[in-house]
Amino acid sequence: MARKKKTETTKKTTAQKRPKINLEKVASELSSKIGDDSSVVFDEDSLNQSIPHISTGCIALDYLIGGRENEKGVKPCPGIPRGRFSLIYGLPGSGKTTIALQTCATICNDGGTAIYVDWENEVEPKYAQALGVPITDRSKFILYQPTTLEEGLTIMVKMAEQGVDLIIMDSIGAAVPREFFEKKEGDTPQIGLNARKWSNYLPKFKKVVKKYDTSVLAISQLRDNIGAMGYGSKYTIQGGKAWKFFNSLQIMLKVVGSEKGKIWNPIQGKFTEQIVGNKVRAKLDKCKVSSAMKNEIEFYVMSGIGTDNKRTIVELGVNTGIIKKKGAWFSWNGPEGEVKGQGLPNFLEMIEDHIDSIFNEVRPYLSDPSSVVEGEEKVDLLELDELDDVNIEDLLDDLK
């Protein structure tokens, strides 16, 4: 017992001897020595603010990323975060390019700017225009198709420095390093060259992106994992392992079903049933902007149209009781009376002019109805990440 008392007395004495630190005073001294105050000041209003973000144009995906509301009813980040890297990946046909182009359309329509770095040379201008991208307005949107990884990074660094709002990389696995083109016949191939390049450039580029508050959305393909040999994951993400450490948001898209419809076939002279879209499941493999990590949600991507937000709204309406569904019949009590239709395609056509009104009715149910605050303006939220000064010219010299 005496030994125990001695230990407790020693601990108490040590705690009493510890000096009391004045954090604010130390921070002020550090600021004068360093020459740049990297500390972040928060206030109570921060709880009413969302992280700066750009909508993906997909209601379901924005809701998924947004995460759980805080006590003020504010979602942390309902969209692609600014000043950070985001990665979206999946097998071909899962809607990756569609989401990227819709995000471009959103920021351009809101008065912002976007560039699309297309290493694959696969962007279809008609489809981009159909999704709302102003492809002919170079003051808002520019499509680049660089030859090498370094050439694309040079473009992105320069654009970020000038304050571009959004950068799309499509795709990081198709960005071929300059050394590949300089290789002579008979030279030993360099394994993992693309991955090593990204590992080298990402830390530097991340600081540029953070400094100028630019959103970067990278696309990656899934490829067969040759080294798995029956064990481990069947697929691997292109671009190397560095991306999973530097991105703040990683979204996996997977086709879980197909949508069929009747389409006129001029050769057969009749309407035939064909696949007109896919049902896609989105899962957040990594999420450092909200509490939604590992959460999933499903939505529809229709051929030539993009994400089917109207169908998402109708499903929300049915789940909340705003839209009544009995068998194949749908009904909604609108301002001009009841709108009733048999079958989803017919009902969607009937509510074409009322879809915004229905969404305004279901919007409160995306969060706690008692927490919804209407007409409240979102303000940028300062982040905790420290930012070192980035010498743009040094970074560009590394790319030469």
FIKOLGU-324837 format. One record per atom (N, C-alpha, C): residue in one letter; x, y, z. Coordinates in steps of 0.05 Angstrom, whole numbers, padded with zeros to 5 digits, always signed. Each point is the difference from the previous one (the first is absolute). Layout:
BEGIN
AXYZ...
//
This chain:
BEGIN
M+00017-00024+00000M-00017+00024+00000M+00017+00025+00000A+00022-00001+00015A+00018+00024+00001A+00012+00005-00027R+00007-00022-00015R+00011+00003-00026R-00019+00014-00020K-00025-00008+00002K-00021+00012-00017K-00004+00029+00005K+00000+00007+00026K-00004+00029+00007K+00024+00016-00010K+00024-00011+00001K+00024+00014-00010K-00002+00006-00030T-00010-00020-00015T-00003+00004-00029T-00020+00021-00006E-00023+00000+00014E-00020+00020-00005E+00010+00028+00007T+00016+00002+00022T+00011+00025+00008T+00020+00011-00020T+00016-00019-00012T+00019+00008-00020T-00014+00011-00025K-00021-00014-00009K-00015+00009-00023K-00012+00027+00004K-00011+00004+00024K-00013+00026+00006K+00020+00022+00000T+00024-00006+00011T+00021+00021+00002T+00009+00007-00028T+00004-00021-00018T+00009+00005-00027T-00020+00018-00016A-00026-00006+00004A-00021+00015-00014A+00000+00029+00010Q+00005+00004+00026Q+00000+00027+00010Q+00024+00016-00010K+00022-00014-00006K+00024+00014-00009K-00001+00008-00030R-00019-00013-00015R-00001+00006-00029R-00009+00029-00004P+00014+00015-00017P-00007+00029-00004P-00025+00003-00016K-00015+00020+00006K-00024+00006-00015K+00007+00016-00025I-00008-00011-00023I+00007+00012-00025I-00022+00020-00009N+00009+00022-00010N-00018+00020-00012N+00001-00004-00030L-00019-00016-00011L+00001-00007-00029L+00000+00025-00018E-00017+00019+00007E-00003+00023-00017E+00026+00016-00001K+00014+00002+00023K+00025+00015+00001K+00022-00014-00016V+00001-00027+00003V+00020-00016-00015V-00005+00002-00030A-00026-00001-00008A-00007+00002-00028A+00008+00027-00011S-00003+00021+00015S+00008+00027-00009S+00030+00002-00004E+00015-00013+00018E+00029+00000-00002E+00009-00016-00024L-00013-00023-00005L+00007-00016-00023L-00006+00015-00026S-00022+00015+00000S-00008+00015-00024S+00021+00021-00007S+00011+00013+00021S+00021+00021-00005S+00026-00012-00010K+00006-00025+00009K+00025-00013-00008K-00003-00012-00028I-00022-00014-00005I-00004-00014-00025I-00006+00020-00023G-00014+00022+00007G-00006+00020-00019G-00027-00005-00014D-00013-00022+00006D-00026-00006-00013D-00016-00016+00020D-00023+00011+00007D-00017-00013+00020D-00016-00023-00013S+00007-00025+00006S-00014-00022-00012S-00022-00011+00017S-00004+00012+00024S-00022-00009+00017S-00027+00010-00011V-00021-00015+00006V-00027+00006-00010V-00017+00008+00022V-00015+00022-00003V-00017+00010+00020V-00029-00008-00006F-00013-00013+00019F-00028-00008-00003F-00018+00016+00019D-00025+00001-00007D-00019+00012+00018D-00026-00016-00001E-00020+00008+00015E-00024-00016+00003E-00015-00002-00027D+00003+00020-00018D-00013+00000-00025D+00009-00023-00018S+00023-00011+00006S+00011-00022-00017S-00019-00024+00000L-00016-00003+00021L-00019-00023+00001L-00022+00004-00020N-00004+00024-00010N-00022+00005-00019N+00010+00000-00029Q+00025-00009-00004Q+00012+00002-00027Q+00008-00028-00010S-00004-00004-00026S+00009-00024-00013S+00028+00004-00012I+00015-00021-00003I+00026+00002-00013I-00005+00009-00029P+00016+00018-00011P-00003+00009-00028P+00000-00024-00018H-00020-00002-00018H-00003-00023-00017H-00013+00007-00026I+00000-00020-00018I-00013+00003-00026I-00019-00024-00004S-00025+00005-00007S-00019-00022-00004S+00007-00017-00023T-00005-00026+00002T+00005-00019-00022T-00022+00000-00020G-00022+00014+00006G-00023-00001-00018G-00017-00024+00004C+00008-00017+00019C-00015-00025+00006C-00010+00003+00029I-00026+00003+00003I-00012+00004+00027I+00008-00022+00019A-00002-00025-00009A+00006-00022+00018A+00030+00000+00009L+00018+00005-00019L+00028+00000+00007L+00008+00023+00019D-00011+00024-00006D+00004+00023+00018D-00009-00007+00028Y-00024-00013+00002Y-00011-00007+00026Y+00019-00020+00015L+00010-00019-00016L+00018-00020+00012L+00025+00013+00011I+00013+00017-00016I+00025+00013+00009I-00005+00019+00023G-00023+00013+00000G-00007+00020+00021G+00004-00008+00028G-00007-00026+00005G+00004-00010+00027G-00022+00008+00020R+00003-00008+00024R-00020+00005+00021R+00001+00030+00008E-00024+00011+00004E-00002+00028+00007E+00010+00004+00029N+00010+00024+00005N+00008+00006+00028N-00025+00011+00015E+00005+00009+00025E-00023+00008+00016E-00014+00025-00011K+00013+00013-00019K-00012+00024-00013K-00016-00008-00025G+00001-00026-00007G-00014-00008-00024G+00016+00004-00026V+00026+00004+00003V+00017+00006-00024V+00016-00024-00007K-00001-00008-00026K+00016-00022-00010K+00029+00010-00004P+00020-00016+00008P+00028+00009-00003P+00009+00007-00028C-00007-00018-00020C+00010+00005-00027C-00016-00015-00021P-00023+00011-00008P-00017-00013-00020P+00010+00004-00029G+00024-00010-00006G+00011+00002-00027G+00030-00005+00000I+00013+00007-00022I+00029-00004-00003I+00013+00023+00015P+00017-00006+00020P+00013+00021+00017P+00019+00017-00016R+00002+00026+00007R+00020+00018-00011R+00026-00002+00015G+00022+00005-00015G+00026+00000+00012G+00011-00028+00007R-00013-00020-00012R+00008-00028+00006R-00001-00017-00025F+00011-00024+00003F-00001-00020-00021F-00024-00019+00006S-00015-00007-00021S-00021-00020+00001S+00005-00020-00022L-00005-00025+00005L+00004-00022-00020L-00025-00016-00003I-00007-00004-00026I-00024-00016-00006I+00009-00022-00019Y-00007-00025+00007Y+00010-00022-00016Y-00021-00022-00003G+00004-00018-00019G-00019-00022-00005G+00006-00012-00027L-00015-00021-00006L+00002-00014-00026L-00012+00017-00022P+00007-00005-00025P-00012+00015-00022P-00031+00000+00000G-00012+00023-00006G-00029+00002-00001G-00013+00006+00026S+00015+00006+00021S-00012+00004+00026S-00007+00030+00005G+00005+00018-00019G-00008+00027+00003G+00021+00020+00009K+00025-00007+00000K+00022+00017+00010K+00002+00026-00016T+00001-00003-00026T+00002+00024-00017T-00025+00017+00002T-00023-00013+00002T-00025+00015+00003T+00000+00018+00024I+00008-00012+00023I+00001+00016+00025I+00020+00023-00003A+00023-00005-00013A+00020+00021-00003A-00010+00023-00018L-00013-00007-00022L-00011+00021-00018L-00023+00015+00014Q-00016-00014+00015Q-00022+00014+00014Q+00011+00020+00021T+00022-00008+00013T+00013+00018+00019T+00010+00025-00014C+00012-00004-00024C+00008+00023-00016C-00023+00018-00007A-00022-00012-00008A-00024+00015-00007A-00010+00016+00023T+00000-00011+00024T-00010+00013+00024T+00016+00025+00006I+00027-00003+00001I+00016+00024+00007I+00000+00021-00021C-00001-00008-00026C-00001+00020-00022C-00027+00015+00001N-00022-00015+00005N-00026+00013+00001N-00003+00019+00024D+00017-00005+00020D+00000+00017+00024D+00019+00024-00003G+00012+00003-00024G+00018+00022-00005G+00029-00006+00004G+00007-00025+00005G+00027-00008+00005G+00014-00010-00026T+00023-00011+00004T+00016-00010-00023T+00009-00028+00005A+00005-00015-00022A+00009-00028+00002A+00017-00007-00024I+00020-00017+00005I+00015-00012-00022I-00002-00030+00002Y+00001-00013-00023Y-00002-00029-00001Y+00025-00010-00014V+00018-00014+00015V+00025-00011-00011V-00005-00029-00008D-00002-00004-00026D-00009-00025-00011D+00023-00015-00012W+00015-00016+00016W+00022-00015-00010W-00009-00023-00018E-00025-00009+00003E-00011-00022-00016E-00010+00009-00027N-00004+00026-00004N-00011+00011-00025N-00027-00013-00007E-00017-00002+00021E-00026-00014-00004E-00024+00017+00005V+00003+00026+00008V-00023+00016+00006V-00016+00006-00025E-00026-00005+00001E-00018+00005-00022E-00013+00027+00004P+00006+00020-00018P-00010+00027+00004P-00031+00002+00000K-00013-00016-00016K-00030+00001-00001K-00011-00009+00026Y+00011-00021+00012Y-00010-00010+00026Y+00006+00020+00022A+00024+00012-00001A+00007+00021+00020A-00020+00023-00002Q-00007+00008-00024Q-00019+00022-00004Q-00028-00008+00010A-00007-00025-00005A-00026-00010+00010A-00003+00001+00030L+00023-00003+00014L+00000+00000+00029L+00002+00028+00011G+00002+00020-00018G+00001+00028+00009G+00027+00013+00001V+00020-00013-00011V+00027+00012+00000V+00002+00020-00023P+00008+00025+00006P+00002+00020-00022P+00025-00004-00016I+00000-00020-00018I+00024-00008-00014I+00010+00022-00019T-00017+00018-00009T+00009+00021-00019T+00008+00026+00014D-00003+00001+00026D+00008+00024+00015D+00026-00005+00014R+00022+00008-00012R+00027-00005+00011R+00006+00018+00024S-00017+00019+00006S+00004+00016+00024S-00010-00015+00025K-00014-00022-00005K-00010-00016+00023K+00010-00029+00000F+00004-00011-00024F+00008-00028-00001F+00020-00005-00023I+00021-00014+00006I+00020-00008-00021I+00006-00029+00003L+00000-00014-00022L+00008-00028-00001L+00029-00002-00010Y+00017-00013+00016Y+00028-00005-00008Y+00004-00030-00005Q+00016-00006-00020Q+00007-00028-00005Q+00031-00002-00003P+00014+00002+00022P+00029+00000+00000P+00012-00028-00008T+00025+00001-00007T+00014-00025-00009T+00012-00015+00024T+00013+00015+00018T+00013-00013+00023T-00012+00008+00026L+00008-00015+00021L-00009+00007+00027L+00010+00027+00008E+00026+00005-00006E+00012+00026+00008E-00013+00023-00014E-00007-00003-00025E-00014+00021-00015E-00027+00007+00013G-00015-00021+00008G-00025+00004+00013G+00002+00014+00027L+00021-00008+00015L+00004+00012+00026L+00008+00029-00002T+00016+00007-00020T+00008+00028-00005T-00025+00017-00005I-00018-00011-00016I-00025+00014-00006I-00016+00005+00026M-00002-00022+00016M-00017+00002+00024M+00012+00019+00021V+00026-00001+00003V+00013+00018+00020V-00004+00029-00008K+00004+00006-00026K-00004+00028-00009K-00029+00009+00003M-00019-00018-00006M-00028+00007+00002M-00009+00003+00029A+00011-00017+00018A-00007+00003+00028A+00011+00026+00011E+00024+00008-00009E+00012+00025+00009E-00017+00024-00009Q-00014-00002-00022Q-00016+00021-00011Q-00028+00000+00012G-00006-00020+00017G-00026+00000+00015G-00022-00016-00013V+00006-00020-00017V-00021-00016-00012V-00014-00015+00023D-00026-00003-00002D-00016-00012+00021D+00002-00030+00001L+00000-00013-00024L-00001-00029-00001L+00019-00011-00021I+00014-00021+00007I+00018-00015-00019I-00009-00029+00000I-00005-00010-00024I-00007-00029-00003I+00024-00014-00013M+00008-00023+00012M+00022-00016-00012M-00013-00026-00010D+00002-00005-00026D-00012-00024-00012D+00019-00013-00020S+00012-00022+00007S+00001-00011+00027S+00029-00002+00009I+00004-00003+00026I+00027+00002+00010I+00017-00024-00009G-00012-00022-00007G+00015-00023-00010G+00008+00003-00029A-00013+00018-00014A+00006+00004-00028A+00021+00023-00004A+00008+00012+00022A+00021+00021-00002A+00027-00013-00003V+00011+00001-00023V+00025-00014-00006V+00024+00019+00006P+00019-00008+00017P+00023+00016+00006P+00017+00005-00025R+00015+00022+00000R+00016+00008-00022R+00021-00021-00007E+00011-00014+00021E+00021-00020-00004E-00009-00022-00019F-00026-00006+00001F-00010-00022-00017F+00004+00006-00030F-00003+00026-00007F+00003+00007-00028F+00030+00003-00008E+00017+00004+00020E+00028+00003-00005E+00015-00027+00000K-00014-00021+00007K+00012-00027+00001K+00006-00010-00028K+00023-00011-00003K+00009-00011-00025K-00006-00030-00002E-00001-00010-00024E-00006-00028-00004E+00022-00017+00013G-00009-00019+00015G+00019-00018+00014G+00005+00008+00029D-00009+00024+00008D+00004+00009+00028D-00018-00017+00019T+00009-00004+00023T-00015-00015+00020T-00024+00017+00009P-00025-00011-00001P-00023+00016+00009P+00001+00006+00029Q-00009+00024+00007Q+00000+00009+00028Q-00027-00007+00013I+00000-00019+00018I-00024-00009+00013I-00010+00021+00020G-00026+00006-00002G-00011+00019+00019G+00008+00029-00004L+00008+00007-00024L+00009+00027-00005L-00022+00021+00005N-00024-00006-00010N-00022+00018+00005N-00006+00005+00029A+00000-00022+00016A-00006+00002+00029A+00022+00016+00014R+00025-00004-00008R+00022+00015+00013R-00001+00029-00006K-00008+00007-00024K-00002+00028-00007K-00022+00014+00016W-00023-00013+00003W-00021+00012+00016W+00008+00003+00029S+00015-00020+00010S+00009+00001+00028S+00019+00024+00004N+00015+00007-00021N+00019+00022+00002N-00014+00027-00002Y-00020+00002-00018Y-00012+00026-00006Y-00024+00007+00018L-00014-00020+00010L-00024+00006+00015L+00004+00017+00025P+00021-00004+00016P+00004+00017+00024P+00003+00029-00007K+00014+00006-00023K+00005+00028-00008K-00026+00012-00012F-00014-00016-00016F-00024+00010-00013F-00022+00005+00021K-00001-00017+00020K-00020+00003+00021K+00001+00027+00014K+00025+00010+00004K+00003+00026+00013K-00009+00022-00018V+00004-00003-00026V-00010+00021-00019V-00030+00000+00001V-00012-00023-00001V-00029-00002+00000V-00012+00012+00025K+00013-00006+00023K-00010+00011+00025K+00002+00030+00001K+00023+00010-00009K+00005+00029+00001K-00020+00016-00016Y-00008-00010-00024Y-00018+00015-00017Y-00028-00011+00001D-00006-00018+00019D-00028-00009+00005D-00013-00012-00025T+00016-00016-00015T-00010-00013-00024T-00009-00028+00006S-00022-00008-00011S-00009-00028+00002S+00012-00017-00021V+00011-00023+00007V+00011-00019-00019V-00015-00026+00002L-00012-00008-00023L-00015-00025-00001L+00015-00018-00020A+00012-00021+00010A+00015-00019-00017A-00017-00025-00006I+00003-00010-00024I-00014-00025-00008I+00021-00022-00003S-00007-00024+00010S+00018-00022-00003S-00016-00025-00009Q+00012-00016-00016Q-00013-00025-00009Q+00008-00023+00018L-00017-00020+00001L+00007-00025+00014L+00011-00019-00021R+00022-00013+00006R+00012-00019-00018R+00005-00026+00015D+00002-00022-00016D+00005-00026+00012D+00027+00001+00015N+00000-00011+00024N+00024-00001+00017N+00015-00026-00008I+00020+00004-00018I+00015-00023-00010I+00015-00015+00023G+00010+00016+00019G+00015-00012+00021G-00016-00014+00022A-00027+00001-00002A-00016-00012+00021A+00003-00030+00002M+00002-00014-00023M+00004-00029-00002M-00020-00015+00017G-00025+00009-00002G-00022-00013+00015G-00004+00009+00028Y+00019+00017+00010Y-00003+00011+00027Y-00002+00030-00001G-00012+00011+00021G-00003+00029+00001G-00021+00010-00019S+00001+00027-00005S-00020+00012-00017S+00003-00008-00029K-00022-00003-00014K+00001-00008-00028K+00008+00024-00017Y-00007+00025+00009Y+00006+00024-00015Y+00019+00018+00015T+00013+00017-00015T+00018+00020+00011T-00007+00028-00012I+00005+00021+00016I-00006+00027-00010I+00025+00011-00014Q-00004+00011-00023Q+00023+00012-00014Q+00010+00025+00014G+00025+00007-00005G+00011+00025+00011G+00018-00005+00024G+00002-00025+00009G+00017-00005+00023G-00013+00004+00027K+00014-00007+00021K-00011+00001+00027K+00001+00028+00013A+00015+00018-00012A+00003+00027+00012A-00027+00015+00001W-00017-00006-00019W-00026+00015-00001W-00017-00005+00025K+00000-00024+00010K-00017-00006+00023K+00009+00015+00025F+00025+00009+00000F+00011+00015+00023F-00005+00030-00002F-00002+00010-00025F-00002+00029-00004F-00028+00010-00005N-00018-00018-00008N-00027+00010-00005N-00017+00001+00026S-00019+00018+00000S-00018+00003+00023S-00026-00014-00004L-00005-00008-00025L-00026-00013-00007L+00005-00020-00022Q-00008-00025+00005Q+00004-00021-00019Q-00026-00015-00004I-00010+00002-00025I-00027-00011-00006I+00002-00023-00019M-00011-00023+00007M-00001-00023-00017M-00028-00002-00013L-00001-00002-00027L-00025-00003-00014L-00002-00028-00011K-00023-00013+00003K-00003-00027-00010K-00028-00004-00012V-00001-00011-00024V-00026-00005-00013V-00013-00024+00014V-00024+00003+00011V-00013-00022+00014V-00026-00009-00015G-00006+00013-00022G-00024-00007-00015G-00002+00016-00025S-00018-00008-00018S-00004+00015-00025S-00029+00008-00002E-00004+00021-00015E-00027+00011-00005E-00006-00004-00030K-00023-00013-00005K-00008-00005-00028K-00023+00017-00008G-00002+00005-00026G-00022+00016-00010G-00005-00007-00029K-00023+00009-00010K-00007-00005-00028K+00011+00021-00018I+00017-00008-00019I+00013+00018-00019I-00007-00008-00029W-00006+00019-00017W-00006-00006-00027W+00024-00011-00015N-00003-00023-00013N+00020-00013-00015N-00007+00002-00030P+00012+00018-00015P-00008+00004-00028P+00006-00024-00018I+00020-00016+00008I+00006-00024-00016I-00022-00021+00002Q-00009-00004+00024Q-00022-00019+00005Q-00028+00012-00005G+00000+00027-00001G-00026+00013-00004G-00019-00002+00023K+00011-00001+00025K-00017-00002+00023K+00015+00009+00025F-00014+00004+00022F+00013+00007+00026F+00011-00026+00012T+00025+00001+00009T+00013-00023+00013T+00010+00009+00027E+00001-00020+00018E+00009+00006+00027E+00031+00000+00001Q+00011+00022+00009Q+00029+00004+00001Q+00007+00012+00027I+00026-00002+00007I+00010+00012+00025I+00003+00030-00005V-00013+00016+00016V+00001+00029-00003V+00015+00014+00023G+00009-00016+00020G+00014+00012+00022G+00009-00021+00020N+00014+00009+00021N+00010-00018+00020N-00008+00010+00028K-00004-00019+00018K-00004+00006+00028K+00028-00002+00013V+00009+00021+00012V+00027+00002+00010V+00000+00003+00031R+00018-00014+00012R+00003+00002+00029R+00026+00016+00006A-00002+00021+00016A+00024+00015+00008A+00007-00006+00029K+00025-00005+00005K+00010-00005+00027K+00024+00017+00006L+00001+00012+00024L+00022+00017+00008L+00021-00017+00013D+00021-00007-00014D+00023-00015+00011D+00015+00017+00020K+00002+00026-00005K+00014+00018+00018K-00015+00026+00000C-00004+00012+00023C-00014+00025+00002C+00010+00016+00025K+00016+00021-00006K+00010+00016+00022K-00014+00027+00001V-00023+00002-00013V-00015+00025+00000V-00027-00002+00015S-00007-00025+00007S-00025-00005+00015S+00002-00027+00014S-00021-00008+00012S-00001-00025+00015S-00012-00023-00017A+00000+00003-00027A-00014-00019-00017A+00018-00022-00011M+00024-00004+00011M+00018-00021-00010M-00014-00027+00001K+00004-00016-00021K-00012-00027-00003K-00030+00000-00006N-00012+00024-00001N-00028+00001-00006N-00005-00004-00030E-00024-00009-00007E-00006-00005-00028E-00027+00012-00008I-00004+00004-00026I-00025+00010-00010I-00002-00008-00030E-00025-00003-00010E-00003-00008-00028E-00016+00021-00015F+00007+00002-00026F-00014+00019-00018F+00002-00011-00028Y-00013+00014-00019Y-00001-00010-00028Y+00015+00019-00018V+00016-00012-00018V+00014+00015-00020V-00011-00008-00027M-00013+00019-00014M-00014-00007-00025M+00017+00008-00024S+00000-00016-00020S+00016+00004-00024S-00007+00026-00014G+00020+00017-00004G-00003+00026-00013G-00013+00021+00016I-00008-00006+00025I-00014+00019+00017I+00015+00007+00025G+00014-00019+00012G+00014+00004+00025G-00015-00012+00023T+00005+00009+00024T-00013-00011+00024T-00030+00008-00001D-00017-00018+00007D-00029+00004-00001D-00009+00011+00027N+00003+00027+00003N-00009+00012+00025N-00030+00000+00004K-00015+00000-00022K-00029+00000+00002K-00009-00026+00013R+00012-00022-00008R-00008-00026+00012R+00008+00000+00030T+00023+00011+00006T+00008+00002+00028T-00020+00015+00017I-00010+00023-00012I-00020+00016+00014I-00026-00015+00004V-00008-00015-00021V-00025-00015+00003V+00003-00022+00021E+00023-00013+00001E+00004-00021+00021E+00000+00013+00028L+00012+00024+00002L-00002+00014+00026L-00029+00007+00007G-00014+00009-00021G-00028+00006+00005G-00017-00023+00009V+00005-00024-00012V-00014-00024+00008V+00007-00008+00028N+00027+00001+00007N+00009-00008+00026N-00010+00018+00023T-00005+00026-00007T-00009+00019+00020T-00031+00003+00000G-00013-00013-00019G-00029+00001-00001G-00011+00024-00015I+00017+00017-00010I-00009+00023-00016I-00012-00009-00026I+00012-00021-00012I-00011-00013-00023I-00012-00027+00008K-00025-00005-00007K-00013-00025+00007K+00004-00020-00023K+00007-00025+00008K+00003-00021-00019K-00017-00024+00008K-00017-00008-00019K-00017-00023+00005K+00001-00017-00025G+00015-00023+00002G+00004-00016-00024G+00017+00014-00020A-00010+00003-00024A+00015+00014-00021A-00008+00029-00002W-00018+00009+00018W-00010+00028-00001W+00015+00018+00019F+00006+00024-00010F+00013+00021+00016F-00018+00024+00000S-00001+00014+00023S-00017+00024+00002S+00013+00020+00018W-00004+00026-00007W+00011+00022+00016W-00020+00023+00000N-00005+00010+00024N-00018+00023+00003N+00015+00026-00003G-00001+00011-00024G+00013+00025-00007G-00017+00024+00005P+00010+00024-00005P-00015+00025+00004P-00024+00002-00018E+00000-00015-00023E-00022+00001-00019E-00017-00025+00002G+00003-00015+00021G-00016-00024+00003G+00017-00025-00002E-00013-00023+00000E+00014-00026+00000E+00011-00006-00028V+00026-00010+00000V+00012-00009-00025V+00004-00030+00004K-00013-00016-00018K+00000-00029+00003K+00009-00013-00026G+00017-00020+00002G+00009-00014-00025G+00007-00029+00006Q-00004-00016-00020Q+00005-00029+00002Q+00028-00006-00012G+00017-00011+00017G+00027-00006-00009G+00019+00023+00005L+00025-00006+00007L+00019+00022+00007L+00006+00018-00024P+00005-00011-00024P+00006+00017-00023P-00022+00020-00006N-00025-00010+00001N-00023+00018-00005N-00003+00021+00021F+00004-00008+00026F-00003+00019+00021F+00022+00021-00001L+00025-00008-00006L+00022+00019-00003L-00006+00021-00022E-00012-00009-00021E-00007+00019-00022E-00021+00019+00009M-00019-00009+00017M-00022+00017+00009M+00009+00022+00020I+00021-00007+00015I+00009+00020+00021I+00025+00015-00010E+00005-00001-00026E+00024+00013-00011E+00002+00030+00008D-00022+00014+00000D+00000+00029+00007D-00002+00005+00030H-00003-00021+00015H-00003+00003+00030H+00022-00012+00016I+00021-00010-00013I+00021-00015+00014I+00014+00017+00021D+00003+00026-00005D+00013+00018+00019D-00018+00004+00025S-00026+00001-00005S-00018+00003+00023S+00000-00024+00017I+00001-00024-00012I+00001-00025+00015I+00026-00001+00016F+00022+00008-00012F+00026-00001+00014F+00000+00018+00024N-00012+00024-00003N-00002+00018+00023N-00016-00012+00023E-00019-00018-00007E-00016-00013+00021E+00016-00022+00014V+00017-00014-00016V+00015-00023+00012V+00026+00009+00012R+00010+00023-00008R+00026+00010+00009R+00003-00001+00031P-00020+00009+00015P+00003-00001+00030P+00005-00028+00011Y-00009-00020-00014Y+00003-00028+00009Y+00028-00011-00005L+00017+00015-00014L+00027-00008-00003L+00016+00004+00026S-00012+00015+00018S+00012+00004+00027S-00022-00001+00020D+00006+00005+00025D-00020+00001+00021D-00018+00024-00005P-00026-00005-00005P-00019+00022-00006P+00001+00023+00021S+00005-00007+00025S+00001+00020+00021S+00025+00017-00001S+00020-00009-00016S+00025+00014-00001S+00004+00017-00025V-00020-00001-00018V+00003+00014-00026V-00003+00030+00004V+00020+00015-00010V-00001+00029+00001V-00002+00010-00029E-00021+00013-00007E-00004+00010-00027E+00012+00028-00004G+00011+00004-00023G+00010+00026-00007G+00027+00007+00013E+00013-00020+00012E+00025+00006+00014E+00023-00003-00020E+00016+00020-00002E+00022+00001-00019E+00024-00016+00011K+00012-00017-00017K+00023-00016+00007K+00025+00017-00002V+00017-00003+00019V+00025+00016+00000V+00023-00020+00000D+00023+00008-00012D+00023-00017+00000D+00010-00007+00028L+00008-00024+00004L+00011-00009+00025L+00030-00003-00001L+00014+00013+00018L+00029-00002+00002L+00007-00029+00008E+00021-00011-00011E+00008-00027+00006E+00024-00001+00019L+00004-00023+00012L+00022-00002+00019L+00027-00006-00013D+00000-00007-00025D+00026-00007-00013D+00018+00024-00001E+00025-00004+00008E+00020+00021-00003E+00009+00002-00029L+00008+00024-00008L+00009+00005-00027L+00027+00013-00001D+00019-00013-00012D+00026+00012-00004D+00000+00016-00026D+00017+00019-00003D+00003+00015-00025D+00009-00018-00021V-00011+00002-00024V+00007-00017-00022V+00013+00017-00021N+00024-00007-00008N+00013+00014-00022N-00008-00012-00026I-00018+00013-00014I-00011-00010-00025I+00022-00005-00021E+00019+00018-00002E+00020-00002-00020E+00018-00025+00005D+00006-00006+00026D+00016-00024+00006D-00015-00025-00008L-00026+00000+00005L-00016-00023-00007L-00001-00004-00030L-00003+00022-00015L+00000-00002-00029L+00027-00009-00011D+00022+00009+00013D+00026-00008-00008D+00003-00031+00003D-00012-00011+00021D+00002-00029+00003D-00014-00015-00022L-00020+00013-00013L-00015-00014-00021L+00014+00002-00027K+00020+00018-00002K+00013+00004-00026K+00019-00024-00006
//
